[in-house]
Amino acid sequence: MVTIVLSGAVVLVVLGFGDPIWWLAAAALLGLYVRLGRDRSAGSSSTTGTPAGGGTPTSYRAYRERRDRQARWERRYRRERPFEARRQERQKIK
């Protein structure tokens, strides 16, 4: 997606040597991309119940769900990869 937007902006800048309106179009394209990119990244993490910065959850229920999900993943990892889990435990002790 980044390459498409950047190549489009370059094409608009090149066209802008004949007509400066294309430079404005390139600036608008880059501005929209930056604005929508920030909105999309902030919106995707808000569905998990944690803020975009990855800080504390917004409620105790969200915290509990996240903690339980992490515990399930850790149990599954230890069950599916016993040798790797033992190696990591040995490294933690050292």
C-alpha positions as CSV (number, residue, x, y, z in Angstrom):
1,M,0.0,0.0,0.0
2,V,2.8,2.4,0.8
3,T,4.5,1.8,-2.5
4,I,1.3,2.5,-4.4
5,V,0.7,5.8,-2.6
6,L,4.3,6.9,-2.9
7,S,4.5,6.0,-6.6
8,G,1.2,7.8,-7.2
9,A,2.6,10.8,-5.4
10,V,5.7,10.7,-7.6
11,V,3.7,10.5,-10.7
12,L,1.6,13.5,-9.6
13,V,4.7,15.5,-8.8
14,V,6.2,14.7,-12.2
15,L,2.9,15.8,-13.9
16,G,3.1,18.9,-11.7
17,F,6.0,20.3,-13.7
18,G,3.5,21.1,-16.5
19,D,0.6,22.1,-14.2
20,P,1.2,22.9,-10.5
21,I,-2.3,21.7,-9.6
22,W,-0.9,18.2,-9.7
23,W,1.5,19.1,-6.9
24,L,-1.5,20.0,-4.7
25,A,-3.1,16.6,-5.6
26,A,0.1,14.8,-4.6
27,A,0.1,16.7,-1.3
28,A,-3.5,15.9,-0.7
29,L,-2.9,12.2,-1.5
30,L,0.0,12.0,1.0
31,G,-2.0,13.9,3.6
32,L,-5.0,11.6,3.3
33,Y,-2.7,8.5,3.5
34,V,-1.1,9.8,6.7
35,R,-4.4,10.7,8.2
36,L,-6.1,7.4,7.3
37,G,-3.1,5.4,8.3
38,R,-3.1,6.8,11.8
39,D,-6.8,6.4,12.2
40,R,-6.7,2.8,11.0
41,S,-3.8,1.8,13.3
42,A,-5.5,3.4,16.3
43,G,-8.9,1.8,15.4
44,S,-7.5,-1.7,15.1
45,S,-6.1,-1.9,18.6
46,S,-9.2,-0.3,20.3
47,T,-11.2,-3.5,19.6
48,T,-9.1,-5.5,22.0
49,G,-9.9,-3.2,24.9
50,T,-6.4,-1.8,25.4
51,P,-5.4,1.7,24.3
52,A,-3.2,2.2,21.2
53,G,-0.1,2.7,23.3
54,G,-0.4,-0.8,24.8
55,G,-0.7,0.5,28.3
56,T,-3.2,-0.6,31.0
57,P,-6.6,-1.9,29.8
58,T,-9.6,0.3,30.0
59,S,-11.4,-1.9,32.5
60,Y,-10.8,-4.8,34.9
61,R,-12.8,-7.1,32.6
62,A,-10.6,-6.3,29.7
63,Y,-7.5,-6.9,31.9
64,R,-8.9,-10.2,33.1
65,E,-9.7,-11.3,29.5
66,R,-6.2,-10.4,28.3
67,R,-4.6,-12.1,31.2
68,D,-6.6,-15.3,30.7
69,R,-5.9,-15.3,27.0
70,Q,-2.2,-14.9,27.6
71,A,-2.2,-17.8,30.1
72,R,-4.0,-20.0,27.6
73,W,-1.4,-19.2,25.0
74,E,1.4,-19.9,27.4
75,R,-0.1,-23.3,28.4
76,R,-0.6,-24.2,24.8
77,Y,3.0,-23.2,23.9
78,R,4.4,-25.4,26.8
79,R,2.2,-28.3,25.7
80,E,3.1,-28.1,22.0
81,R,6.8,-27.3,22.4
82,P,8.0,-29.0,25.6
83,F,11.7,-28.9,24.7
84,E,11.7,-25.2,23.9
85,A,9.7,-24.4,27.0
86,R,12.3,-26.3,29.2
87,R,15.2,-24.5,27.5
88,Q,13.5,-21.2,28.2
89,E,13.0,-22.1,31.8
90,R,16.7,-23.1,32.1
91,Q,17.7,-19.7,30.6
92,K,15.5,-17.9,33.1
93,I,17.2,-19.6,36.0
94,K,20.7,-18.6,34.9
